[in-house]
Amino acid sequence: MAGEISTEEAAVFAPLADGLTPLRTSPASWPTSPVASEAGLRGSAAGAAYTASKHAVVGLTRNSAVMYGPKGLRVNAVAPGPTITNIVANWGSQLAAERLGPLMQATVPTPATAAQLAASITFLLSDDGTNVNGAILASDGGWSAL
């Protein structure tokens, strides 16, 4: 398993795979904002595989900011909490359901809309976020403050 990354991680960071091709064509700042998750900020928000993949997105975001920031690339991730989608949550195991289910029922805020999440991403991609690089923006209705 060493040296391997998931399909999700590969897709999130595909633009970096070819030595930053966009930066060869323009000296302008190139912001990117992969979507992590509240699960990338802690170990109690989802099952093990999902949590590990989102921690990878957080780590790759921060590393990419350090490595490619001097070349004009801004890399910041958004870490949403519960979001209204048609995806049904699945803990992946009985143990995860038993341990995490009660925590979720007691602490999960009102789910965000797609528009609310898009507003967070838009900020990071805009000129208003020009001095932000390597940040993980919790867009979770205050869940990460608990």
DAJO-V976579 format. One line per field, one symbol per residue. phi: phi as a letter, one per 20 degrees, with the letter a starting at -180 (. if undefined). burial: I if it has 16 or more other ideal C-beta (glycine too) atoms within 10 Angstrom, else O. Layout:
# DAJO-V976579
phi=???
burial=???
This chain:
# DAJO-V976579
phi=.gnecfgfffffdgfefdmmggffdbeffdfbcfdeagfedbdddafffffffffffffffffffffdgfeoedccdddfefcfbeeefcfnbfgfffeegffffecffgfeeffffffffggfeeffefddbnedefdcmngfef
burial=OOOOOOOOIOOIIOIIOOOIOOIOOOOOOIIIIIIIIIIIIIOOIIIOOIIOIIIIIIOIIIOIIOOIOOOOIIIIIIIIIIIOOOOOOOIOOOOIOOOIOOOIOOOIOOOIOOOOIOOIIOIIOOOOIOOIIOIIIIIIIOIIOO
